[in-house]
Structures are given as C-alpha cells and as structure tokens.
Amino acid sequence: MKAMNYLLAAALCTTLSTAAFAQKERTVRFGHLNNTDHPVSLGVKKFAEVLAQKSGGKMKVQEYPANQLGNEMQQQSALQGGIQQMYSPATTSVAGIVKEFGILDFPFAVSTFEQADALLDGPLGKALMDKLPQKGLVALGYWDLGFRNVTNSKHAINKPEDLKGLKVRVIPNPVFLDTFKAFGANPVPMPFSELYSALESKAVDGQENPFSVILSNKFYEVQKYVSATNHVYAANIILVSKKFWDQLTPEEKKWMQEAADESRGYQRKASRDAAKKAQEDLKTKGASVNEVSPQEQSRMRTVAKPVIDKFSAEYDPSIVKLYNTEIARIRPQ
C-alpha cells in the first residue's frame, strides 16, 4: 500500500509540475526605434496579437517603441546579453555584427517589392540569418521598410548625371558613401537628428530616405524635389535574443516563428500602403514628385556596378555567389 501511495504521489507531483510548466507565462520585451504609428510598430502589434492567440495568452509582448530601450547599439547589446528579448532594426545596422548583411544594401539590386520579397524570403535571406546565432541573436524573418528615394532643393533627379555635384546626406554606411560618389555626388554622413536643420540651412542639398520618412519628418518644407530613385530596398529584421530563445520549449519556438510568419504579410502591406499614401501626400504638400524611367534606372545600375564589385570582394564568397544566383533568378535581365 505504501508503495502504491508513493507511486500515486509521485505521479501527482509530476502532473502538477507539468501543468505548472505548461502554464508558465512569459513577457517578451520588444523594442524598436520607430513611433507607434510606424509600420514597424504595426508589425509588432500584429506579432503580439498572433503570439497571444497561439499561446493561449501565455506569451505576452510588451512593446517599447521610439528608442525607449535605447539606441540601436544599446538595444543590440541588450539582446545579445539576454536583458531584452526582441528588437527589429534595419538590416543595415546588423551589418555591424555580420558584415555580409551589407549585401542587402547593394544599389539597384531589386526594382519591385516582389523581387525584394523573393530575395529576402529565399535562400539568401536564410543564409544571412543563419550567421546570427553565433553572435547571440536569432532571426525570425524580415519586415518591409521600403525603397529609398532622393530629395533635394536644386532640381529633379531623372538620370544619373542629375546627381553630379549635389551634397547629399547619407547614412554612415560605406556602401552608401561609395554609391553616391560613383554618381559624382558629394555624400555627407551625419546623424539623422541633425538632418532637418542641415537641409533648412542648405548645409546639404539633399538626402535619401523612404517616402514615409520624408513625409513624417516634413522634409518637404525644405526640399522641393522628391525623386523616386528607388536606389536601395530597405528591410527590417525580426531579432530574438539567443539567450531567451534557448530557454523556450519547442512549442514556444513554434508559436514565435508562426507569429513572425503571419505578421510578415500584414506588416509589409501596411508599410507599402503607407509609402504609397505618403507619396501622394507629398504632392499635396507642394513637393515636386517624379518617377525615374526604367531605362535611366538601368543606367544608374550600370554606374553603381563597380561599387557592388568592390564590396563583393570583402564578403564571404559563398554568400556572394548565392546573392548573384538569386539576383539572376528573381530579376529579369
């Protein structure tokens, strides 16, 4: 009888322990740099909604927008240290951890959203994400940030020659600097926070950013010309702390990945709808908005090719080979 009671007690303890573990709640601190009306924030909210639904409310997401958890480097370090659970920066900033992410900044690599999605969601995007766990990070996929376009106070950009001599603020990224130098422009790296006043004082002639950024920061007040150069497609990446990821059960990991997959399409549509609306809103604000013809886009790609060749020589050859194979697959020649 004692033996039976012992077995029953042991079985009950195991059941209670399993139930307690199954009911364990987790709060995911998800930080990013954008305001709450930005498409990245909309993606976080959708991710949170799907994750809560799949986990039966056991996994909750607490959003920290607008640099509340620190700047890019601070949040990146917090993620690697396991203090912060999730973060969604632009892939450009991840190149500081895995330099091959810089391949996504190559100019005129893709010309449509469909091509961009095919590149990121295919073998190249996965190969890049596979390099992150050794750096303390796990990636669940890519969100949309949009095509970057040039604004300036001098004239419309319709062809490569129109960039010559313009002083253009660019993000402090070697690929961007060399690209604008190739066009004969004078690229000036400076913090984003200083950009509006630099444009207003004519310290620089122009800058480059997605339409929604141009609109929300009111650059149209100090920049007459907005040209849809679409010179770089920019994406955000969904990052998870590896220290946190390693604590999750297989089921919890599955919920996280499914939430990322389901939020991806929603976020991309929201971001692209916002970009389209921003382009129209810029016109109503008095900006002169122009498209660049496919022929001139092709000429721009030719001018920028030496930049791609230069940086390709600095990256993992297997990644470069995969990139070239994927570009040939997704982009009509």
Residue frames as qw, qx, qy, qz and C-alpha x, y, z in Angstrom:
[[0.000, 0.886, 0.464, 0.000, 0.00, 0.00, 0.00],
 [0.314, -0.783, 0.103, 0.528, 2.83, 2.37, 0.92],
 [0.404, -0.122, 0.603, 0.677, 4.49, 1.67, -2.41],
 [0.204, 0.617, 0.668, 0.362, 1.23, 2.39, -4.25],
 [0.143, -0.928, -0.270, 0.213, 0.71, 5.62, -2.33],
 [0.402, -0.561, 0.324, 0.647, 4.28, 6.65, -3.16],
 [0.345, 0.171, 0.680, 0.624, 3.70, 5.98, -6.85],
 [0.060, 0.804, 0.570, 0.158, 0.40, 7.91, -6.81],
 [0.272, -0.869, -0.064, 0.408, 2.06, 10.82, -5.02],
 [0.416, -0.329, 0.487, 0.694, 4.95, 10.82, -7.49],
 [0.269, 0.440, 0.698, 0.496, 2.56, 10.72, -10.44],
 [0.063, -0.902, -0.424, 0.057, 0.53, 13.62, -8.94],
 [0.353, -0.726, 0.152, 0.571, 3.67, 15.70, -8.41],
 [0.390, -0.036, 0.623, 0.678, 4.76, 15.04, -12.00],
 [0.153, 0.671, 0.656, 0.310, 1.32, 16.03, -13.32],
 [0.180, -0.924, -0.238, 0.239, 1.26, 19.22, -11.23],
 [0.424, -0.527, 0.338, 0.654, 4.82, 20.07, -12.26],
 [0.339, 0.218, 0.675, 0.619, 4.00, 19.54, -15.94],
 [0.036, 0.819, 0.554, 0.146, 0.83, 21.62, -15.64],
 [0.290, -0.849, -0.049, 0.438, 2.71, 24.41, -13.88],
 [0.402, -0.295, 0.492, 0.713, 5.37, 24.39, -16.58],
 [0.256, 0.462, 0.702, 0.478, 2.73, 24.36, -19.32],
 [0.075, -0.898, -0.432, -0.045, 1.07, 27.37, -17.72],
 [0.502, -0.422, 0.006, 0.755, 4.27, 29.36, -17.35],
 [0.307, 0.917, 0.255, -0.005, 3.76, 32.87, -18.64],
 [0.601, -0.098, 0.166, 0.776, 6.42, 34.85, -20.45],
 [0.162, 0.932, 0.157, -0.285, 6.61, 38.56, -21.17],
 [0.700, 0.239, 0.285, 0.610, 8.56, 39.46, -24.28],
 [0.105, -0.803, -0.017, 0.586, 10.13, 42.92, -24.26],
 [0.613, 0.454, 0.463, 0.451, 10.04, 44.00, -27.91],
 [0.157, -0.748, -0.005, 0.644, 11.90, 47.25, -28.62],
 [0.577, 0.473, 0.409, 0.526, 12.34, 49.30, -31.77],
 [0.326, -0.164, 0.001, 0.931, 13.29, 52.81, -32.91],
 [0.049, -0.340, -0.516, -0.785, 10.03, 53.94, -34.52],
 [0.361, -0.071, 0.285, -0.885, 6.92, 55.79, -33.40],
 [0.429, 0.158, 0.830, -0.319, 3.71, 53.90, -32.65],
 [0.635, 0.603, 0.189, -0.444, 2.12, 54.90, -35.99],
 [0.167, 0.600, -0.692, -0.364, 5.04, 53.49, -37.99],
 [0.850, 0.158, -0.375, -0.336, 4.56, 50.21, -39.95],
 [0.417, 0.264, -0.804, 0.331, 7.23, 48.51, -37.78],
 [0.275, -0.099, 0.609, -0.737, 5.08, 49.23, -34.72],
 [0.775, 0.120, -0.054, -0.618, 2.05, 47.86, -36.56],
 [0.695, 0.265, -0.667, -0.039, 4.08, 44.71, -37.22],
 [0.104, 0.209, -0.791, 0.566, 4.94, 44.38, -33.52],
 [0.540, -0.003, 0.359, -0.761, 1.27, 44.72, -32.56],
 [0.832, 0.200, -0.305, -0.418, 0.24, 42.06, -35.08],
 [0.499, 0.291, -0.783, 0.231, 3.04, 39.76, -33.88],
 [0.156, -0.159, 0.681, -0.698, 1.84, 40.25, -30.28],
 [0.707, 0.074, 0.098, -0.697, -1.76, 39.50, -31.24],
 [0.810, 0.240, -0.491, -0.215, -0.89, 36.28, -33.09],
 [0.348, 0.290, -0.795, 0.404, 1.53, 35.10, -30.38],
 [0.367, -0.122, 0.551, -0.740, -1.04, 35.65, -27.63],
 [0.810, 0.139, -0.084, -0.564, -3.63, 33.75, -29.65],
 [0.743, 0.289, -0.603, -0.032, -1.36, 30.78, -30.40],
 [0.300, 0.224, -0.766, 0.523, -0.04, 30.54, -26.85],
 [0.456, -0.602, -0.649, -0.088, -3.44, 30.87, -25.21],
 [0.236, -0.918, -0.015, -0.318, -2.28, 34.11, -23.61],
 [0.844, -0.434, -0.014, 0.315, 0.81, 32.54, -22.03],
 [0.573, -0.032, 0.170, 0.801, 3.23, 34.62, -24.12],
 [0.070, 0.936, 0.311, -0.151, 2.64, 38.36, -23.92],
 [0.568, 0.325, 0.101, 0.750, 4.51, 41.05, -25.84],
 [0.203, -0.853, -0.215, 0.430, 5.32, 44.40, -24.26],
 [0.566, 0.631, 0.182, 0.498, 6.17, 46.93, -26.98],
 [0.391, -0.702, -0.020, 0.595, 8.81, 49.59, -26.33],
 [0.561, 0.696, 0.288, 0.345, 8.75, 51.99, -29.30],
 [0.132, 0.941, -0.017, 0.312, 10.65, 55.17, -30.11],
 [0.450, 0.497, -0.529, 0.521, 14.05, 54.29, -28.59],
 [0.628, -0.661, 0.061, -0.406, 12.53, 53.69, -25.12],
 [0.932, -0.312, 0.100, 0.154, 15.03, 50.86, -24.54],
 [0.463, -0.575, 0.380, 0.557, 17.94, 52.80, -26.01],
 [0.384, 0.674, -0.372, -0.510, 19.51, 53.50, -29.38],
 [0.849, 0.339, -0.354, -0.200, 20.45, 50.87, -31.99],
 [0.444, 0.422, -0.725, 0.316, 23.70, 49.78, -30.34],
 [0.305, -0.287, 0.632, -0.652, 22.21, 49.71, -26.83],
 [0.839, 0.058, 0.173, -0.513, 19.25, 47.54, -27.83],
 [0.771, 0.404, -0.491, -0.046, 21.50, 45.26, -29.85],
 [0.202, 0.401, -0.765, 0.461, 23.76, 44.73, -26.82],
 [0.538, -0.162, 0.492, -0.665, 20.76, 44.19, -24.54],
 [0.896, 0.200, -0.130, -0.374, 19.51, 41.50, -26.90],
 [0.648, 0.403, -0.623, 0.171, 22.87, 39.74, -27.04],
 [0.019, 0.329, -0.717, 0.614, 23.09, 39.92, -23.23],
 [0.312, -0.342, -0.885, -0.039, 19.60, 38.49, -22.76],
 [0.008, 0.270, 0.450, -0.851, 18.25, 41.61, -21.00],
 [0.513, 0.389, -0.025, -0.764, 15.87, 42.40, -23.87],
 [0.680, 0.114, 0.724, -0.036, 14.01, 39.65, -25.72],
 [0.568, 0.521, 0.547, 0.328, 13.19, 41.13, -29.15],
 [0.087, -0.666, 0.146, 0.727, 14.19, 44.00, -31.43],
 [0.654, 0.546, 0.485, 0.200, 13.51, 44.96, -35.04],
 [0.164, -0.692, 0.234, 0.663, 16.26, 47.14, -36.56],
 [0.637, 0.692, -0.199, -0.276, 17.01, 47.85, -40.20],
 [0.966, 0.062, 0.063, 0.242, 19.26, 45.19, -41.73],
 [0.401, 0.777, -0.221, 0.432, 21.77, 47.98, -42.41],
 [0.346, -0.749, 0.427, -0.371, 22.61, 48.17, -38.70],
 [0.943, -0.208, 0.254, -0.048, 23.01, 44.37, -38.45],
 [0.751, 0.572, -0.197, 0.265, 25.92, 44.64, -40.93],
 [0.083, -0.776, 0.491, -0.387, 27.93, 45.83, -37.94],
 [0.728, -0.343, 0.547, -0.229, 27.57, 42.34, -36.44],
 [0.722, 0.133, 0.625, 0.265, 27.62, 40.21, -39.60],
 [0.036, -0.516, 0.295, 0.803, 29.19, 42.26, -42.39],
 [0.134, 0.131, 0.847, 0.497, 27.56, 40.15, -45.12],
 [0.149, 0.711, 0.633, -0.266, 24.23, 41.80, -44.29],
 [0.019, -0.618, 0.173, 0.766, 25.72, 44.76, -46.19],
 [0.176, 0.059, 0.812, 0.554, 24.95, 42.84, -49.37],
 [0.098, 0.682, 0.724, -0.037, 21.30, 43.85, -48.87],
 [0.034, -0.819, -0.091, 0.566, 22.38, 47.50, -49.24],
 [0.408, -0.042, 0.588, 0.698, 23.73, 46.97, -52.76],
 [0.285, 0.463, 0.033, -0.839, 22.26, 49.70, -55.01],
 [0.609, 0.364, -0.297, -0.639, 19.60, 48.88, -57.59],
 [0.154, -0.173, 0.973, -0.012, 19.67, 45.17, -56.68],
 [0.155, 0.471, 0.868, 0.026, 15.88, 44.87, -56.97],
 [0.055, -0.105, -0.226, -0.967, 13.30, 47.10, -58.59],
 [0.579, -0.378, -0.380, -0.615, 9.97, 45.73, -57.27],
 [0.564, -0.440, 0.477, -0.511, 8.54, 44.59, -53.95],
 [0.980, 0.075, 0.004, -0.185, 8.03, 41.12, -55.41],
 [0.692, 0.485, -0.425, 0.326, 11.74, 40.86, -56.22],
 [0.097, -0.592, 0.538, -0.592, 12.66, 42.14, -52.74],
 [0.797, -0.273, 0.308, -0.442, 10.43, 39.57, -51.03],
 [0.956, 0.243, -0.163, 0.001, 11.83, 36.77, -53.19],
 [0.453, 0.574, -0.514, 0.448, 15.39, 37.76, -52.25],
 [0.253, -0.495, 0.547, -0.626, 14.75, 38.04, -48.50],
 [0.822, -0.145, 0.307, -0.457, 12.40, 35.08, -48.11],
 [0.893, 0.359, -0.267, -0.048, 14.60, 32.79, -50.22],
 [0.904, -0.063, -0.210, 0.368, 17.96, 31.06, -49.70],
 [0.377, 0.481, -0.228, 0.758, 19.96, 34.30, -49.39],
 [0.408, -0.641, 0.099, -0.643, 17.83, 35.74, -46.60],
 [0.924, -0.364, -0.077, -0.086, 18.05, 32.42, -44.73],
 [0.802, 0.192, -0.236, 0.514, 21.82, 32.10, -45.23],
 [0.099, 0.579, -0.241, 0.773, 22.30, 35.56, -43.70],
 [0.658, -0.561, 0.065, -0.499, 20.03, 34.75, -40.74],
 [0.962, -0.121, -0.218, 0.113, 21.96, 31.52, -40.17],
 [0.545, 0.383, -0.345, 0.661, 25.07, 33.60, -39.36],
 [0.260, -0.681, 0.098, -0.678, 23.40, 35.34, -36.40],
 [0.844, -0.490, -0.194, -0.100, 23.16, 32.66, -33.66],
 [0.778, -0.001, -0.238, 0.582, 26.94, 32.65, -33.22],
 [0.156, 0.383, -0.125, 0.902, 26.58, 36.38, -32.44],
 [0.000, 0.204, 0.709, -0.675, 23.92, 35.78, -29.77],
 [0.443, 0.295, 0.052, -0.845, 20.93, 36.54, -31.99],
 [0.340, 0.262, 0.890, 0.154, 18.17, 34.54, -33.70],
 [0.246, 0.210, -0.226, -0.919, 16.21, 35.97, -36.64],
 [0.456, 0.337, 0.780, -0.265, 12.59, 35.07, -37.43],
 [0.453, 0.607, 0.575, 0.309, 12.22, 36.89, -40.75],
 [0.259, -0.024, 0.142, 0.955, 12.11, 40.25, -42.49],
 [0.168, 0.780, 0.514, -0.315, 9.67, 43.16, -42.47],
 [0.449, 0.640, 0.310, 0.541, 9.34, 45.98, -45.00],
 [0.279, -0.590, -0.130, 0.746, 10.97, 49.38, -44.60],
 [0.480, 0.813, 0.279, -0.178, 10.72, 50.40, -48.25],
 [0.674, 0.425, 0.155, 0.583, 12.63, 51.79, -51.20],
 [0.349, -0.623, -0.080, 0.696, 14.87, 54.76, -50.50],
 [0.419, 0.749, 0.368, 0.357, 14.48, 57.89, -52.63],
 [0.457, -0.046, -0.064, 0.886, 16.40, 61.12, -53.11],
 [0.019, 0.933, 0.359, -0.020, 15.13, 64.59, -52.24],
 [0.516, -0.108, 0.018, 0.849, 16.96, 67.86, -52.88],
 [0.048, 0.790, 0.294, -0.536, 16.46, 71.61, -53.18],
 [0.140, -0.451, 0.471, 0.745, 18.09, 72.08, -56.63],
 [0.527, 0.297, -0.445, -0.660, 16.34, 70.03, -59.33],
 [0.933, -0.001, 0.162, -0.323, 14.57, 66.76, -60.09],
 [0.278, -0.435, 0.831, 0.208, 16.68, 63.60, -60.45],
 [0.823, 0.385, 0.052, -0.415, 15.71, 61.94, -63.72],
 [0.856, 0.417, -0.264, 0.151, 19.05, 60.43, -64.78],
 [0.818, -0.268, -0.191, 0.471, 22.43, 59.55, -63.23],
 [0.426, 0.353, -0.011, 0.833, 24.01, 62.84, -64.30],
 [0.288, -0.761, -0.207, -0.543, 21.47, 64.80, -62.23],
 [0.764, -0.601, -0.177, 0.155, 23.18, 63.69, -59.02],
 [0.679, 0.237, -0.103, 0.687, 26.51, 65.17, -60.02],
 [0.178, 0.405, -0.177, 0.879, 27.73, 67.88, -57.65],
 [0.564, -0.620, -0.207, -0.504, 24.86, 67.53, -55.17],
 [0.036, 0.341, -0.752, 0.563, 25.77, 67.47, -51.50],
 [0.735, -0.271, -0.424, -0.454, 23.62, 64.60, -50.21],
 [0.416, -0.455, 0.650, -0.445, 23.31, 63.41, -46.63],
 [0.757, 0.058, -0.613, -0.218, 23.55, 59.61, -46.45],
 [0.840, -0.529, 0.062, -0.103, 23.52, 57.12, -43.60],
 [0.102, -0.769, 0.631, 0.037, 27.09, 56.49, -42.39],
 [0.890, 0.047, 0.453, -0.016, 27.47, 53.28, -44.38],
 [0.316, -0.445, 0.589, 0.596, 30.42, 52.59, -46.75],
 [0.371, 0.352, 0.782, 0.356, 28.18, 51.18, -49.50],
 [0.140, 0.893, 0.418, -0.087, 26.01, 54.30, -49.49],
 [0.209, -0.809, 0.218, 0.504, 29.01, 56.61, -49.46],
 [0.345, -0.240, 0.706, 0.570, 30.69, 54.89, -52.40],
 [0.346, 0.558, 0.731, 0.183, 27.44, 54.66, -54.36],
 [0.118, 0.946, 0.250, -0.168, 26.82, 58.41, -54.27],
 [0.276, -0.671, 0.436, 0.533, 30.46, 59.12, -55.02],
 [0.460, 0.107, 0.768, 0.432, 30.11, 56.94, -58.12],
 [0.262, 0.775, 0.554, 0.157, 27.38, 59.31, -59.33],
 [0.358, 0.416, 0.012, 0.836, 29.59, 62.34, -58.79],
 [0.417, -0.815, -0.225, -0.334, 27.62, 63.48, -55.76],
 [0.173, 0.472, -0.591, 0.631, 29.22, 64.67, -52.53],
 [0.681, -0.458, -0.553, -0.141, 27.87, 62.30, -49.86],
 [0.049, -0.523, 0.464, -0.713, 27.84, 63.63, -46.31],
 [0.558, -0.324, -0.758, 0.095, 27.31, 61.21, -43.41],
 [0.114, -0.327, 0.361, -0.866, 25.56, 62.84, -40.45],
 [0.091, 0.225, 0.873, -0.424, 23.19, 61.84, -37.64],
 [0.029, -0.553, -0.724, -0.410, 19.54, 61.79, -38.64],
 [0.260, -0.756, -0.478, 0.364, 18.68, 64.11, -35.76],
 [0.222, -0.553, 0.124, 0.793, 20.72, 66.89, -37.41],
 [0.376, 0.241, 0.695, 0.564, 19.32, 66.41, -40.90],
 [0.123, 0.840, 0.523, 0.079, 16.33, 68.79, -40.99],
 [0.198, -0.902, 0.024, 0.383, 18.36, 71.79, -39.81],
 [0.436, -0.320, 0.566, 0.622, 21.14, 70.92, -42.29],
 [0.311, 0.481, 0.696, 0.433, 18.61, 70.87, -45.13],
 [0.035, -0.920, -0.379, 0.092, 17.00, 74.09, -43.92],
 [0.277, -0.826, 0.204, 0.447, 20.34, 75.94, -43.70],
 [0.718, 0.673, -0.164, -0.069, 21.45, 74.50, -47.09],
 [0.370, -0.642, 0.667, 0.071, 24.47, 72.87, -45.41],
 [0.348, -0.006, 0.889, 0.297, 23.46, 69.92, -47.59],
 [0.325, 0.120, -0.409, -0.844, 21.40, 69.98, -50.78],
 [0.769, -0.069, -0.354, -0.527, 19.51, 66.78, -50.25],
 [0.398, -0.312, 0.804, -0.313, 19.10, 63.42, -48.54],
 [0.535, 0.062, -0.729, -0.422, 17.73, 59.93, -49.21],
 [0.284, -0.021, 0.793, -0.538, 15.01, 58.02, -47.34],
 [0.065, 0.404, 0.892, 0.193, 11.75, 56.13, -47.88],
 [0.127, -0.530, -0.370, -0.752, 8.68, 58.26, -48.74],
 [0.562, -0.686, -0.452, -0.094, 7.08, 57.76, -45.32],
 [0.605, -0.399, -0.186, 0.664, 10.20, 59.07, -43.55],
 [0.233, 0.212, 0.231, 0.921, 10.35, 62.08, -45.91],
 [0.314, -0.618, -0.436, -0.574, 6.72, 62.89, -45.12],
 [0.639, -0.643, -0.411, 0.095, 6.70, 62.29, -41.36],
 [0.573, -0.383, -0.096, 0.719, 9.83, 64.41, -40.87],
 [0.196, 0.917, 0.253, -0.238, 8.43, 67.22, -43.02],
 [0.520, -0.255, 0.403, 0.709, 11.43, 67.37, -45.32],
 [0.318, 0.626, 0.563, 0.434, 9.06, 68.74, -47.98],
 [0.159, -0.949, -0.196, 0.191, 9.19, 72.04, -46.07],
 [0.231, -0.803, 0.392, 0.385, 12.88, 72.44, -47.00],
 [0.323, -0.173, 0.809, 0.459, 13.14, 70.19, -50.09],
 [0.538, 0.405, -0.061, -0.737, 11.21, 70.94, -53.27],
 [0.636, 0.365, -0.574, -0.365, 12.17, 67.88, -55.32],
 [0.674, -0.228, 0.662, -0.234, 11.35, 64.28, -54.43],
 [0.535, 0.463, -0.587, -0.394, 12.62, 61.75, -56.96],
 [0.926, -0.135, 0.262, -0.238, 11.62, 58.07, -56.89],
 [0.257, 0.655, -0.703, -0.103, 15.13, 56.77, -57.50],
 [0.963, -0.156, 0.044, -0.214, 14.38, 53.53, -55.59],
 [0.384, 0.691, -0.603, 0.107, 18.15, 53.12, -55.33],
 [0.151, 0.207, -0.912, 0.319, 18.09, 50.74, -52.34],
 [0.683, -0.427, -0.431, -0.407, 15.39, 48.50, -50.93],
 [0.023, -0.409, 0.672, -0.617, 15.48, 48.57, -47.13],
 [0.714, -0.333, -0.570, -0.234, 14.12, 45.93, -44.77],
 [0.415, -0.590, 0.494, -0.486, 13.80, 45.45, -41.03],
 [0.551, 0.116, -0.826, 0.032, 14.73, 42.15, -39.43],
 [0.727, -0.550, -0.048, -0.409, 12.91, 40.45, -36.55],
 [0.413, 0.414, -0.716, 0.381, 15.53, 39.57, -33.95],
 [0.800, -0.546, -0.145, -0.203, 15.30, 37.49, -30.78],
 [0.220, -0.714, 0.634, -0.197, 17.89, 37.19, -28.01],
 [0.659, 0.193, -0.725, -0.061, 19.51, 33.75, -28.35],
 [0.053, 0.144, -0.794, 0.588, 19.73, 33.53, -24.55],
 [0.562, 0.110, 0.335, -0.748, 15.96, 33.94, -24.39],
 [0.728, 0.289, -0.423, -0.455, 15.36, 31.66, -27.39],
 [0.429, 0.248, -0.856, 0.147, 17.36, 28.84, -25.80],
 [0.218, -0.038, 0.716, -0.662, 15.04, 28.95, -22.75],
 [0.654, 0.159, -0.030, -0.739, 11.93, 28.31, -24.86],
 [0.665, 0.051, 0.740, -0.080, 10.28, 24.95, -25.35],
 [0.236, 0.065, 0.750, 0.615, 9.95, 23.61, -28.92],
 [0.084, 0.704, 0.699, 0.093, 6.27, 24.56, -28.83],
 [0.126, -0.856, -0.149, 0.478, 7.02, 28.12, -27.73],
 [0.254, -0.383, 0.519, 0.721, 9.59, 28.47, -30.51],
 [0.196, 0.363, 0.809, 0.419, 6.98, 27.23, -32.98],
 [0.002, 0.848, 0.502, -0.173, 4.48, 29.84, -31.75],
 [0.211, -0.728, 0.144, 0.636, 7.11, 32.59, -32.10],
 [0.237, -0.147, 0.680, 0.678, 8.04, 31.59, -35.64],
 [0.130, 0.557, 0.782, 0.249, 4.41, 31.27, -36.71],
 [0.067, -0.869, -0.323, 0.369, 3.62, 34.72, -35.25],
 [0.209, -0.558, 0.375, 0.710, 6.56, 36.18, -37.20],
 [0.218, 0.128, 0.802, 0.542, 5.41, 34.46, -40.40],
 [0.061, 0.706, 0.702, 0.078, 1.82, 35.64, -40.02],
 [0.122, -0.850, -0.158, 0.487, 2.74, 39.21, -39.11],
 [0.408, -0.238, 0.479, 0.740, 5.12, 39.50, -42.09],
 [0.183, 0.451, 0.672, 0.558, 2.48, 39.79, -44.81],
 [0.165, -0.869, -0.462, 0.068, 0.39, 42.14, -42.70],
 [0.372, -0.713, 0.060, 0.591, 3.33, 44.43, -41.91],
 [0.374, -0.046, 0.546, 0.748, 4.58, 44.52, -45.49],
 [0.090, 0.647, 0.633, 0.415, 1.15, 45.50, -46.82],
 [0.267, -0.887, -0.299, 0.230, 0.76, 48.18, -44.13],
 [0.437, -0.526, 0.243, 0.688, 4.22, 49.56, -44.89],
 [0.301, 0.127, 0.617, 0.716, 3.71, 49.63, -48.65],
 [0.020, -0.785, -0.582, -0.210, 0.25, 51.17, -48.37],
 [0.337, -0.833, -0.131, 0.418, 1.76, 53.85, -46.12],
 [0.417, -0.286, 0.409, 0.759, 4.55, 54.53, -48.66],
 [0.195, 0.453, 0.661, 0.565, 2.04, 54.90, -51.50],
 [0.169, -0.882, -0.440, -0.005, -0.10, 57.26, -49.44],
 [0.439, -0.670, 0.055, 0.596, 2.99, 59.23, -48.35],
 [0.387, 0.043, 0.509, 0.768, 3.99, 59.72, -51.99],
 [0.012, 0.682, 0.572, 0.455, 0.56, 61.21, -52.76],
 [0.373, -0.849, -0.300, 0.225, 0.56, 63.29, -49.57],
 [0.495, -0.357, 0.190, 0.769, 3.94, 64.77, -50.52],
 [0.209, 0.377, 0.528, 0.732, 2.37, 66.08, -53.72],
 [0.225, -0.820, -0.477, -0.223, -0.46, 67.72, -51.79],
 [0.521, -0.709, -0.101, 0.464, 2.14, 69.34, -49.53],
 [0.238, 0.938, -0.118, -0.222, 3.65, 71.03, -52.59],
 [0.481, -0.463, 0.649, 0.365, 6.60, 68.76, -53.30],
 [0.602, 0.556, -0.380, -0.430, 7.53, 68.10, -56.93],
 [0.698, -0.215, 0.681, -0.048, 7.48, 64.28, -57.11],
 [0.589, 0.560, -0.418, -0.406, 8.86, 62.48, -60.16],
 [0.956, -0.045, 0.289, 0.021, 9.42, 58.89, -61.26],
 [0.089, -0.628, 0.662, 0.400, 12.67, 57.68, -62.83],
 [0.802, 0.354, -0.251, -0.410, 12.22, 55.72, -66.05],
 [0.957, -0.149, 0.241, 0.060, 13.24, 52.03, -66.22],
 [0.732, 0.562, -0.076, 0.377, 15.86, 52.97, -68.84],
 [0.051, 0.786, -0.355, 0.504, 17.50, 55.50, -66.53],
 [0.780, -0.501, 0.307, -0.217, 17.23, 53.07, -63.60],
 [0.961, 0.159, 0.079, 0.212, 19.19, 50.61, -65.74],
 [0.455, 0.702, -0.221, 0.501, 21.84, 53.27, -66.46],
 [0.384, -0.745, 0.350, -0.419, 22.09, 54.01, -62.73],
 [0.949, -0.238, 0.207, -0.031, 22.60, 50.30, -62.04],
 [0.814, 0.432, -0.069, 0.381, 25.48, 50.27, -64.53],
 [0.103, 0.787, -0.302, 0.527, 27.13, 53.29, -62.84],
 [0.596, -0.609, 0.359, -0.381, 26.83, 51.61, -59.45],
 [0.976, 0.084, -0.202, -0.016, 28.18, 48.20, -60.52],
 [0.511, 0.476, -0.525, 0.487, 31.83, 48.93, -59.57],
 [0.365, -0.499, 0.446, -0.647, 30.65, 49.62, -56.03],
 [0.935, -0.122, 0.082, -0.322, 28.96, 46.21, -55.89],
 [0.845, 0.344, -0.351, 0.213, 32.09, 44.55, -57.27],
 [0.156, 0.594, -0.528, 0.587, 34.28, 46.28, -54.67],
 [0.523, -0.394, 0.475, -0.588, 32.24, 45.22, -51.65],
 [0.961, 0.067, -0.131, -0.235, 31.53, 41.75, -53.02],
 [0.645, 0.433, -0.542, 0.320, 35.27, 41.08, -52.76],
 [0.074, -0.459, 0.589, -0.661, 35.09, 41.75, -48.99],
 [0.753, -0.194, 0.241, -0.581, 32.29, 39.30, -48.16],
 [0.611, -0.130, 0.779, -0.048, 32.09, 35.54, -47.67],
 [0.139, 0.267, -0.701, -0.647, 32.46, 34.15, -51.23],
 [0.007, 0.285, 0.956, 0.071, 29.70, 31.59, -50.69],
 [0.132, 0.670, 0.506, -0.527, 27.24, 34.39, -49.74],
 [0.141, 0.565, -0.301, -0.755, 28.29, 36.48, -52.75],
 [0.058, 0.057, -0.891, -0.447, 27.82, 33.50, -55.06],
 [0.050, 0.488, 0.855, -0.167, 24.38, 32.82, -53.58],
 [0.123, 0.667, 0.201, -0.707, 23.47, 36.50, -53.92],
 [0.145, 0.407, -0.547, -0.717, 24.40, 36.54, -57.61],
 [0.036, -0.156, -0.960, -0.228, 22.49, 33.31, -58.23],
 [0.065, 0.596, 0.707, -0.377, 19.39, 34.70, -56.50],
 [0.139, 0.613, -0.049, -0.777, 19.55, 38.06, -58.30],
 [0.125, 0.201, -0.760, -0.605, 19.77, 36.22, -61.64],
 [0.017, -0.327, -0.945, -0.006, 16.73, 34.14, -60.60],
 [0.021, 0.677, 0.617, -0.400, 14.45, 36.93, -59.44],
 [0.091, 0.743, -0.028, -0.663, 15.39, 39.86, -61.66],
 [0.748, 0.568, 0.317, 0.126, 14.74, 39.80, -65.41],
 [0.512, -0.345, 0.291, 0.731, 17.89, 40.76, -67.27]]
